[in-house]
Amino acid sequence: MSVRPFEQVVTEHGPTVLRVCRAVLGPVDAEDAWSETFLAALRAYPELPEDANVEAWLVTIAHRKAIDVKRAEARRPVVVEEVPEQAVSAERHDDLWHAVKELPDRQRHAVAYHYVGGLPYKEVAAIIGGTVDAARRAAADGIRTLRTKYAMEGKPR
């Protein structure tokens, strides 16, 4: 069996990886993380075993790139004389993205990888560490928090 061209991998899995990046990082940093994910994947793709789960592999890389973005963001100083007005966002669900961003890291990642990325809990557990049951619990707790917070703000479920 021959290796599929990398362009096909990007076409097939790119939207899922972007959704995962948005869920973990929010809409602002997601595209950079997406690009970094596929640059890293391109370098490693020739060595990927033929029987590998490409989607899970890409989500794992995206997870690591998201962590890199968060670490860089934490080190970056933000000094402004005046607080700028909030920019109008093209996203229709900024309040939901904000609620997702406020989840603890483990819950946010479990929700992103399972519900947004569509990965089974076994793959989620492999990415974030821990057991399948712990990944399932983290995702359930995150969804429960989102439902409660979103409902309290008067938003539709």
VOBA-1610 file (N, C-alpha, C; in pm, whole numbers, padded with zeros to 5 digits, always signed):
BEGIN
Met+00084-00119+00000Met+00000+00000+00000Met+00088+00124+00000Ser+00058+00219-00083Ser+00138+00340-00090Ser+00083+00445+00006Val+00167+00536+00042Val+00130+00643+00134Val+00049+00748+00058Arg-00062+00790+00120Arg-00145+00893+00057Arg-00068+01026+00052Pro-00092+01106-00049Pro-00030+01239-00052Pro-00074+01321+00069Phe+00017+01398+00121Phe-00012+01477+00242Phe-00126+01576+00217Glu-00139+01625+00094Glu-00246+01718+00062Glu-00383+01656+00090Gln-00397+01526+00064Gln-00522+01456+00092Gln-00549+01450+00242Val-00444+01431+00319Val-00458+01427+00465Val-00506+01563+00516Val-00449+01670+00464Val-00490+01804+00505Val-00636+01829+00467Thr-00672+01792+00346Thr-00810+01813+00300Thr-00909+01735+00385Glu-00875+01611+00416Glu-00966+01525+00492Glu-00977+01565+00639His-00866+01596+00702His-00864+01617+00847His-00847+01763+00889Gly-00821+01851+00795Gly-00800+01992+00828Gly-00916+02054+00903Pro-01041+02036+00859Pro-01154+02097+00931Pro-01166+02049+01076Thr-01143+01919+01099Thr-01151+01866+01235Thr-01043+01928+01323Val-00921+01935+01270Val-00811+01992+01347Val-00839+02140+01378Leu-00894+02213+01283Leu-00927+02354+01307Leu-01034+02367+01416Arg-01136+02281+01412Arg-01240+02286+01516Arg-01181+02257+01653Val-01091+02161+01661Val-01026+02129+01788Val-00943+02247+01835Cys-00866+02307+01746Cys-00783+02422+01783Cys-00871+02537+01833Arg-00984+02561+01767Arg-01075+02667+01811Arg-01134+02636+01948Ala-01167+02512+01971Ala-01226+02475+02100Ala-01126+02489+02214Val-01001+02459+02187Val-00899+02466+02292Val-00847+02608+02310Leu-00825+02680+02201Leu-00760+02810+02207Leu-00853+02928+02184Gly-00967+02905+02125Gly-01053+03015+02085Gly-01022+03054+01942Pro-01106+03139+01885Pro-01093+03169+01743Pro-00969+03251+01705Val-00911+03324+01799Val-00799+03413+01766Val-00672+03335+01734Asp-00636+03240+01820Asp-00510+03167+01803Asp-00524+03036+01727Ala-00645+02999+01692Ala-00670+02867+01633Ala-00600+02848+01499Glu-00604+02947+01413Glu-00546+02929+01279Glu-00395+02913+01284Asp-00330+02986+01375Asp-00185+02969+01389Asp-00151+02828+01438Ala-00227+02780+01536Ala-00204+02645+01588Ala-00231+02541+01479Trp-00334+02566+01398Trp-00366+02475+01287Trp-00248+02468+01191Ser-00195+02583+01155Ser-00081+02587+01063Ser+00041+02516+01121Glu+00069+02543+01247Glu+00182+02479+01314Glu+00164+02328+01321Thr+00040+02286+01343Thr+00010+02143+01349Thr+00047+02076+01217Phe+00003+02134+01107Phe+00028+02069+00978Phe+00172+02085+00931Leu+00242+02189+00975Leu+00385+02198+00945Leu+00462+02086+01015Ala+00429+02066+01143Ala+00494+01958+01218Ala+00456+01822+01160Ala+00330+01806+01124Ala+00283+01680+01068Ala+00351+01650+00934Leu+00369+01752+00854Leu+00434+01734+00724Leu+00575+01676+00741Arg+00645+01726+00841Arg+00782+01677+00866Arg+00782+01531+00911Ala+00684+01494+00993Ala+00681+01360+01051Ala+00603+01259+00967Tyr+00526+01305+00872Tyr+00436+01217+00795Tyr+00507+01099+00727Pro+00624+01120+00667Pro+00689+01006+00600Pro+00721+00890+00694Glu+00736+00916+00823Glu+00771+00812+00920Glu+00648+00751+00988Leu+00530+00801+00958Leu+00407+00753+01022Leu+00376+00611+00974Pro+00351+00519+01067Pro+00316+00383+01025Pro+00188+00381+00941Glu+00179+00289+00848Glu+00063+00282+00758Glu-00067+00256+00832Asp-00061+00185+00945Asp-00183+00150+01018Asp-00219+00254+01125Ala-00151+00367+01127Ala-00176+00470+01229Ala-00311+00537+01208Asn-00372+00580+01317Asn-00495+00659+01312Asn-00451+00803+01285Val-00459+00845+01161Val-00407+00976+01121Val-00480+01088+01193Glu-00611+01078+01208Glu-00687+01184+01275Glu-00643+01200+01421Ala-00630+01089+01492Ala-00584+01096+01631Ala-00442+01151+01639Trp-00358+01112+01546Trp-00221+01160+01541Trp-00219+01312+01522Leu-00302+01362+01430Leu-00308+01506+01406Leu-00365+01581+01526Val-00465+01526+01591Val-00523+01592+01709Val-00421+01594+01822Thr-00340+01491+01833Thr-00233+01490+01934Thr-00133+01603+01906Ile-00095+01618+01781Ile-00003+01727+01745Ile-00069+01862+01774Ala-00197+01876+01738Ala-00270+02001+01765Ala-00274+02030+01914His-00295+01928+01994His-00296+01943+02140His-00163+02001+02188Arg-00054+01946+02138Arg+00079+01994+02180Arg+00104+02136+02131Lys+00059+02167+02011Lys+00075+02304+01960Lys-00010+02402+02040Ala-00129+02359+02083Ala-00214+02445+02167Ala-00147+02473+02300Ile-00084+02371+02357Ile-00009+02391+02482Ile+00103+02491+02460Asp+00174+02478+02348Asp+00282+02573+02316Asp+00228+02716+02308Val+00113+02733+02244Val+00052+02867+02231Val+00017+02922+02369Lys-00042+02839+02454Lys-00080+02883+02589Lys+00044+02920+02670Arg+00148+02843+02660Arg+00272+02874+02734Arg+00333+03005+02685Ala+00336+03024+02554Ala+00390+03147+02498Ala+00306+03267+02541Glu+00174+03247+02542Glu+00083+03355+02582Glu+00106+03393+02729Ala+00133+03295+02812Ala+00155+03321+02954Ala+00285+03399+02977Arg+00381+03383+02888Arg+00510+03452+02902Arg+00510+03590+02839Arg+00414+03617+02756Arg+00410+03742+02681Arg+00357+03856+02769Pro+00432+03963+02783Pro+00381+04076+02862Pro+00277+04155+02783Val+00179+04204+02854Val+00076+04285+02791Val+00068+04417+02867Val+00120+04521+02805Val+00119+04652+02866Val+00048+04748+02772Val-00054+04812+02821Val-00126+04910+02741Val-00158+05031+02828Glu-00158+05147+02768Glu-00194+05267+02842Glu-00344+05277+02860Glu-00415+05230+02760Glu-00559+05240+02761Glu-00618+05107+02716Val-00725+05067+02780Val-00790+04943+02739Val-00866+04971+02610Pro-00833+04896+02503Pro-00902+04920+02376Pro-01046+04869+02381Glu-01128+04926+02294Glu-01264+04876+02283Glu-01260+04735+02229Gln-01356+04654+02272Gln-01361+04517+02224Gln-01397+04516+02077Ala-01318+04446+01999Ala-01342+04437+01856Ala-01467+04354+01829Val-01535+04387+01725Val-01652+04310+01684Val-01601+04182+01621Ser-01651+04071+01668Ser-01605+03941+01621Ser-01695+03887+01512Ala-01634+03815+01421Ala-01712+03749+01317Ala-01776+03621+01369Glu-01730+03573+01484Glu-01787+03452+01542Glu-01925+03481+01596Arg-02019+03389+01572Arg-02156+03408+01616Arg-02176+03364+01760His-02085+03288+01815His-02104+03232+01948His-01988+03267+02041Asp-01954+03395+02045Asp-01844+03438+02130Asp-01867+03402+02276Asp-01991+03413+02322Asp-02021+03380+02461Asp-01997+03233+02490Leu-02027+03146+02395Leu-02001+03004+02414Leu-01851+02977+02414Trp-01777+03040+02320Trp-01631+03022+02318Trp-01571+03071+02450His-01624+03181+02503His-01575+03232+02631His-01600+03131+02742Ala-01719+03071+02742Ala-01751+02970+02844Ala-01659+02849+02831Val-01630+02807+02708Val-01539+02695+02687Val-01399+02731+02736Lys-01357+02851+02707Lys-01223+02896+02748Lys-01207+02897+02900Glu-01317+02920+02972Glu-01311+02925+03118Glu-01308+02788+03184Leu-01333+02683+03108Leu-01327+02548+03166Leu-01185+02516+03208Pro-01170+02432+03311Pro-01034+02385+03344Pro-00974+02314+03222Asp-00843+02319+03211Asp-00774+02266+03093Asp-00818+02124+03057Arg-00820+02036+03154Arg-00852+01895+03127Arg-00993+01881+03070Gln-01089+01953+03128Gln-01226+01948+03078Gln-01235+02009+02938Arg-01170+02124+02918Arg-01174+02191+02787Arg-01116+02100+02679His-01005+02036+02710His-00942+01948+02612His-01029+01825+02585Ala-01085+01766+02690Ala-01171+01649+02670Ala-01293+01683+02587Val-01355+01797+02614Val-01471+01842+02537Val-01429+01866+02392Ala-01318+01934+02373Ala-01273+01966+02237Ala-01242+01840+02157Tyr-01168+01749+02215Tyr-01125+01631+02140Tyr-01240+01533+02116His-01331+01519+02214His-01439+01424+02196His-01557+01483+02119Tyr-01608+01595+02167Tyr-01730+01650+02109Tyr-01705+01731+01982Val-01594+01801+01976Val-01565+01881+01857Val-01484+01801+01756Gly-01382+01731+01806Gly-01296+01653+01717Gly-01351+01518+01681Gly-01448+01469+01759Gly-01510+01341+01729Gly-01426+01219+01763Leu-01325+01237+01847Leu-01240+01123+01882Leu-01306+01039+01991Pro-01285+00909+01988Pro-01337+00824+02097Pro-01260+00853+02225Tyr-01323+00819+02338Tyr-01261+00848+02467Tyr-01125+00780+02483Lys-01106+00667+02421Lys-00976+00599+02429Lys-00866+00689+02373Glu-00894+00752+02259Glu-00798+00843+02198Glu-00781+00970+02281Val-00891+01020+02336Val-00886+01140+02422Val-00795+01112+02542Ala-00814+00996+02604Ala-00732+00958+02720Ala-00585+00950+02684Ala-00556+00896+02566Ala-00416+00886+02522Ala-00354+01024+02502Ile-00434+01119+02457Ile-00382+01254+02432Ile-00363+01333+02561Ile-00465+01334+02647Ile-00458+01419+02766Ile-00401+01346+02887Gly-00385+01215+02876Gly-00332+01136+02986Gly-00443+01088+03078Gly-00422+00975+03138Gly-00522+00919+03228Gly-00599+00806+03164Thr-00705+00764+03233Thr-00784+00651+03186Thr-00897+00697+03095Val-00958+00600+03031Val-01074+00628+02946Val-01187+00683+03033Asp-01207+00624+03151Asp-01312+00673+03241Asp-01286+00817+03287Ala-01160+00849+03312Ala-01126+00986+03354Ala-01152+01085+03240Ala-01122+01045+03117Ala-01148+01133+03002Ala-01298+01152+02985Arg-01374+01044+03000Arg-01521+01052+02988Arg-01577+01144+03097Arg-01527+01132+03218Arg-01573+01214+03331Arg-01539+01362+03306Ala-01417+01389+03260Ala-01376+01527+03233Ala-01465+01590+03126Ala-01495+01515+03021Ala-01582+01567+02915Ala-01723+01591+02967Ala-01774+01496+03045Ala-01910+01511+03101Ala-01918+01630+03195Asp-01817+01647+03279Asp-01815+01761+03370Asp-01808+01893+03293Gly-01729+01896+03188Gly-01718+02016+03106Gly-01850+02051+03038Ile-01915+01951+02982Ile-02044+01974+02915Ile-02149+02020+03016Arg-02150+01959+03134Arg-02246+02000+03237Arg-02222+02147+03277Thr-02098+02186+03294Thr-02066+02324+03327Thr-02110+02419+03216Leu-02085+02382+03092Leu-02125+02465+02978Leu-02277+02480+02972Arg-02348+02370+02991Arg-02494+02377+02988Arg-02547+02467+03098Thr-02492+02454+03216Thr-02536+02536+03329Thr-02506+02683+03304Lys-02383+02713+03264Lys-02342+02852+03242Lys-02419+02914+03126Tyr-02432+02839+03017Tyr-02501+02890+02899Tyr-02649+02915+02929Ala-02711+02825+03005Ala-02852+02841+03041Ala-02871+02959+03136Met-02777+02981+03227Met-02787+03092+03323Met-02778+03227+03252Glu-02709+03233+03142Glu-02695+03359+03069Glu-02812+03383+02976Gly-02913+03294+02984Gly-03032+03313+02902Gly-03016+03270+02757Lys-02915+03191+02730Lys-02890+03146+02593Lys-02967+03016+02570Pro-03003+02988+02448Pro-03071+02861+02419Pro-02976+02745+02436Arg-03031+02631+02471Arg-02948+02513+02487Arg-02921+02446+02357
//
